Amino acid sequence: MTRIAVIGGGRIGEALLAGLLESGWATKDLVVVEPVAARAEFLGERFAIRVTDTVADAVATADVLVIAVKPHDVEAVLTALGKAELDNDRDQVLVSLAAGVPTSRLEAKLPAGFPVVRVMPNTPMLVGQGMSVLAAGRYAKADQLQQVTELLEAVGTVVTVPESQMDAVTAVSGSGPAYFFLVAEAMVEAGVGLGLTRDVATRLVTQTMLGSAALLDESGQDAAELRAAVTSPAGTTAAAVRELERGGVRSAFWEALHAAKRRSVEQGSTGE
């Protein structure tokens, strides 16, 4: 079994570990780097895996090195990896889950030719329903990309794109859960305004979104077709959709996703 070192024991790192164990990875093949003592103790007790506060210790016997820290912490991790005596002959691969950090920045701090795979995950990974998008660095081989794909399928769905599309991916799926939650929040508030209790409104919105997402995923129809099927002429849905269109919902999403993409580009160029 592939040995995996997860550098960063935050929510994303924890979700990945949980998914891997659920998929059959042995505890002996997993190690996590977590410098915060209380968090390290929690992870060790929850997963019964080895926890260390030293990057070099964790990667010494690992095949896959996963960076699961915030973007502003990546530089410190790269510095620690630089002291870890990585060796291309061992066929290791670095997987970065840090948003906005291009593979070129990672490759520049690693031994020449070291393979890197960049990943844009999202938070539904926490419940095994993540959307992870991969982009291979210059030196990543096909079998390593497949290895990373299988690893991340433990926590959701995986697709591969050219790295030039990763800023767009960040705007659509990386930041996407926040848009979804904002819409849900607005619908719950509106439901309360219509006289429903908050609990009932929340349950109605949650299940409606769950069912709608499943229908979109399984029906083979696109979103426009499904929306039209619900929208009877002169009916209640048509009245609601007319107000949403008048409020500029489409243009608002267009501008929002373009703003997210621009910010992703800025983060990639400045490292902030």
ZIBEL-V606396 format. One record per residue. N is the residue number from 1. SS is DSSP state (alpha for helix, beta for strand, coil for the rest). PSI is psi in radians with two decimals (none if undefined). D_CENTER is the distance of its C-alpha to the mean C-alpha in Angstrom with 2 decimals. Layout:
# ZIBEL-V606396
N&SS&PSI&D_CENTER  N&SS&PSI&D_CENTER
This chain:
# ZIBEL-V606396
1&coil&2.48&23.73  2&coil&2.36&21.26  3&coil&2.30&21.12  4&beta&2.28&17.83  5&beta&2.08&17.66  6&beta&2.00&14.66  7&beta&1.75&15.42  8&coil&2.00&14.29  9&coil&0.54&14.78  10&coil&-2.80&12.90  11&alpha&-0.74&10.84  12&alpha&-0.76&7.71  13&alpha&-0.74&10.54  14&alpha&-0.76&12.51  15&alpha&-0.71&10.21  16&alpha&-0.78&10.02  17&alpha&-0.77&13.75  18&alpha&-0.74&14.57  19&alpha&-0.69&13.14  20&alpha&-0.78&15.00  21&alpha&-0.69&18.10  22&alpha&-0.53&18.07  23&coil&-0.06&17.99  24&coil&0.02&20.99  25&coil&2.44&20.16  26&coil&2.52&23.10  27&alpha&-0.55&22.87  28&alpha&-0.28&25.02  29&alpha&0.15&22.47  30&beta&2.43&19.78  31&beta&2.55&20.10  32&beta&2.46&18.10  33&beta&2.06&19.12  34&coil&1.93&19.49  35&coil&-0.34&22.32  36&coil&2.05&22.66  37&alpha&-0.80&25.30  38&alpha&-0.72&24.63  39&alpha&-0.71&20.95  40&alpha&-0.73&21.97  41&alpha&-0.74&24.62  42&alpha&-0.83&22.37  43&alpha&-0.72&19.97  44&alpha&-0.71&23.07  45&alpha&-0.67&24.74  46&alpha&-0.78&21.93  47&alpha&-0.18&21.01  48&coil&0.72&24.30  49&coil&2.95&22.72  50&beta&2.32&23.89  51&beta&2.35&22.64  52&beta&2.79&23.83  53&coil&0.18&23.79  54&coil&2.13&24.50  55&alpha&-0.81&22.20  56&alpha&-0.66&25.19  57&alpha&-0.73&25.99  58&alpha&-0.67&22.59  59&alpha&-0.11&22.34  60&coil&-0.64&26.02  61&coil&0.24&25.70  62&coil&2.60&22.07  63&coil&-0.65&21.20  64&beta&2.19&17.46  65&beta&1.97&16.51  66&beta&2.08&12.91  67&beta&1.97&12.38  68&coil&0.91&10.12  69&coil&2.97&11.96  70&coil&2.64&12.13  71&alpha&-0.67&13.18  72&alpha&-0.18&16.74  73&alpha&-0.06&16.94  74&alpha&-0.69&16.14  75&alpha&-0.73&19.81  76&alpha&-0.67&21.12  77&alpha&-0.75&19.08  78&alpha&-0.68&20.37  79&alpha&-0.74&23.81  80&alpha&-0.66&23.69  81&alpha&-0.60&22.61  82&alpha&-0.42&25.52  83&coil&0.00&27.84  84&coil&0.03&26.60  85&coil&0.95&28.64  86&coil&2.63&26.02  87&coil&2.05&27.85  88&alpha&-0.48&27.07  89&alpha&-0.32&29.62  90&alpha&-0.04&27.42  91&coil&0.60&24.86  92&coil&2.77&21.94  93&beta&2.45&18.63  94&beta&2.27&16.21  95&beta&2.10&12.45  96&beta&2.15&10.69  97&coil&0.16&7.15  98&coil&2.14&9.04  99&coil&2.41&8.66  100&coil&0.11&11.94  101&coil&1.92&13.55  102&coil&2.72&15.34  103&alpha&-0.55&16.44  104&alpha&-0.63&20.00  105&alpha&-0.66&19.59  106&alpha&-0.82&18.33  107&alpha&-0.58&21.06  108&alpha&-0.41&23.68  109&coil&0.02&23.41  110&coil&2.91&23.47  111&coil&2.58&26.51  112&coil&2.26&27.57  113&coil&0.11&25.89  114&coil&2.27&23.13  115&coil&2.40&20.33  116&beta&2.43&16.84  117&beta&2.15&13.68  118&beta&2.41&11.04  119&beta&2.36&7.40  120&beta&1.77&5.05  121&coil&-3.14&1.45  122&coil&2.95&2.59  123&alpha&-0.38&5.54  124&alpha&-0.17&7.45  125&alpha&-0.50&6.39  126&alpha&-0.37&9.23  127&alpha&0.41&11.60  128&coil&0.29&10.84  129&coil&0.60&9.79  130&beta&2.79&6.12  131&beta&1.89&5.91  132&beta&2.21&5.23  133&beta&2.21&7.74  134&beta&2.57&10.17  135&beta&2.18&13.07  136&beta&2.42&15.94  137&coil&-3.11&17.99  138&coil&-0.52&21.78  139&coil&0.00&22.63  140&coil&2.30&20.05  141&coil&2.83&22.05  142&alpha&-0.71&21.43  143&alpha&-0.51&21.66  144&alpha&-0.66&19.09  145&alpha&-0.70&16.57  146&alpha&-0.67&17.52  147&alpha&-0.77&17.22  148&alpha&-0.66&13.58  149&alpha&-0.84&13.00  150&alpha&-0.64&14.92  151&alpha&-0.83&13.18  152&alpha&-0.30&9.67  153&alpha&-0.24&11.69  154&alpha&-0.31&12.51  155&alpha&0.36&9.49  156&beta&-2.62&9.42  157&beta&2.58&10.11  158&beta&2.36&9.94  159&beta&2.79&11.70  160&beta&2.38&13.20  161&coil&2.86&14.47  162&coil&2.61&16.73  163&alpha&-0.43&15.39  164&alpha&-0.31&17.54  165&alpha&0.00&15.25  166&alpha&-0.52&12.04  167&alpha&-0.64&13.19  168&alpha&-0.70&13.75  169&alpha&-0.75&10.36  170&alpha&-0.74&9.03  171&alpha&-0.65&11.83  172&alpha&-0.97&11.36  173&alpha&-0.57&7.92  174&alpha&-0.87&5.93  175&coil&-0.20&9.01  176&alpha&-0.73&10.09  177&alpha&-0.58&9.95  178&alpha&-0.66&12.37  179&alpha&-0.77&14.69  180&alpha&-0.82&14.77  181&alpha&-0.59&15.66  182&alpha&-0.75&18.18  183&alpha&-0.77&19.85  184&alpha&-0.75&20.04  185&alpha&-0.78&21.51  186&alpha&-0.71&24.01  187&alpha&-0.69&25.06  188&alpha&-0.80&25.67  189&alpha&-0.73&27.74  190&alpha&-0.69&29.67  191&alpha&-0.72&30.34  192&alpha&-0.69&31.74  193&alpha&-0.43&33.82  194&coil&-0.06&35.23  195&coil&0.01&36.46  196&coil&2.68&33.89  197&coil&2.75&32.95  198&alpha&-0.65&29.48  199&alpha&-0.81&28.75  200&alpha&-0.77&29.94  201&alpha&-0.72&28.19  202&alpha&-0.75&24.83  203&alpha&-0.72&25.46  204&alpha&-0.82&26.56  205&alpha&-0.78&23.59  206&alpha&-0.88&21.02  207&alpha&-0.60&22.80  208&alpha&-0.72&23.51  209&alpha&-0.71&19.89  210&alpha&-0.85&19.03  211&alpha&-0.68&22.05  212&alpha&-0.71&21.53  213&alpha&-0.72&18.02  214&alpha&-0.71&19.61  215&alpha&-0.74&22.56  216&alpha&-0.68&20.67  217&alpha&-0.66&18.82  218&alpha&-0.29&22.07  219&alpha&-0.41&24.88  220&coil&0.01&24.54  221&coil&2.72&25.36  222&coil&2.98&23.55  223&alpha&-0.68&22.78  224&alpha&-0.71&26.07  225&alpha&-0.78&28.14  226&alpha&-0.68&26.81  227&alpha&-0.75&27.28  228&alpha&-0.61&30.80  229&alpha&-0.50&31.64  230&alpha&-0.34&31.15  231&coil&1.51&32.99  232&coil&2.46&36.69  233&coil&2.30&39.08  234&coil&0.28&40.37  235&coil&-3.01&38.41  236&alpha&-0.71&36.30  237&alpha&-0.71&32.98  238&alpha&-0.68&34.64  239&alpha&-0.72&35.83  240&alpha&-0.79&32.38  241&alpha&-0.65&30.72  242&alpha&-0.71&33.61  243&alpha&-0.68&32.88  244&alpha&-0.74&29.18  245&alpha&-0.69&30.23  246&alpha&-0.53&32.93  247&coil&-0.03&30.45  248&coil&0.61&28.56  249&alpha&-0.68&25.29  250&alpha&-0.82&24.60  251&alpha&-0.55&25.50  252&alpha&-0.76&23.52  253&alpha&-0.68&20.25  254&alpha&-0.89&21.41  255&alpha&-0.66&22.08  256&alpha&-0.82&18.94  257&alpha&-0.61&16.60  258&alpha&-0.64&19.02  259&alpha&-0.71&19.01  260&alpha&-0.71&15.24  261&alpha&-0.75&15.64  262&alpha&-0.72&18.67  263&alpha&-0.62&17.06  264&alpha&-0.72&14.32  265&alpha&-0.77&17.36  266&alpha&-0.74&19.20  267&alpha&-0.66&16.66  268&alpha&-0.54&16.62  269&alpha&-0.46&20.40  270&alpha&-0.35&21.16  271&coil&0.24&18.55  272&coil&none&18.46
